[in-house]
């Protein structure tokens, strides 16, 4: 294996070496004879095998075996400072250039056995069903396109209106009156012709309205409006298909997102069953909120925040660079408190009718 040094820098401090990769922290390594600095210097020159590094360190006056170098590389790997050089590229210079920033991002999480390209490839191969391409959904589409998702199916039944322009930045004046799904798909094609995109102009009134769209889907993301139970229907379609569902939205003073991992976490139906009794003041307030017709106070920054939160969670599911942050939780960001997130677990209902519809996971018994 050829080992590559990540984008780090270092400086001697007495008998220690201070190494910085992530600007949040400095790693202190004991280096009284300068051997670690010499190893980092040789790795910076070019990716090397342990045998090549052993020879190179000999030129610095250090008599170290290939096994000793291998042990040192494993130590650097445990600190997140090195990676497999052959895992940095997608194998195509044009693709590497297109995804330069994405690959740099995954470099934060790469290691000798976890490759940058190995995170990007699943994204390129993924098919995401986006429900709603309005406020948060339009920003979600843009984020997913930037991340390089391979295919998107966009579902919406609305038309572009002038009032959308405060928060939906992929539409233009010439799009007024046209299908949002079609115009959003056209934006994706113009942005990156390598992304396959399908537009579905459809009103969703039950889980079955999504049945033909979930086949072959890797993840469902977004949120539907128009009916208080629309997202419950999407939740059921996701659970039936056994694919993650990432949902988000906003009210006047809060942003929210959550995700459902069928068979592993509570689903939206579990949470719905846990609502307050209808004859209590909390239950009445819940019903009022559920049926309110809002004037949509969602501004551009709020919509972009929601879209990016959903895209991050989708990225976690699709690439595995880190575990999903909102799986089985409602994460709320309060505008009045500086958008500090608060996690609230979704109550899992062991008798949930919808959860029982989840197909068994490979290797798991139900």
Secondary structure, 3 states (H helix, E strand, C coil): CCEEECCCEEEEECCEEEEECCCCCCEEEECCCCHHHHHHHHHHHCCECHHHHHHHHHHCCCCCCHHHHHHHHHHHHHCCCEEEHHHCCCCCHHHHHHCHHHHHHHHCCCECCECHHHHHHHHHHCEEEEECCCHHHHHHHHHHHHHCCCEEEEEECCECCHHHHHCCCCCCHHHCCCEHHHHHHHHHHHHCCCCEEEEEECCCCCHHHHCCCCCCCCEEEECCCCCCCHHHHHHHHHHHHCCEEEEEEECCCEEEEEEECCCCCCCHHHHHHCCCCCCCHHHHHHHHHHHCCCCCCCCHHHHHHHHHHHHHHHHHHHHCCCCCCCECEEEEEEHHHCCCEEEEECCCCCCCCCHHHCCCCCCCCC
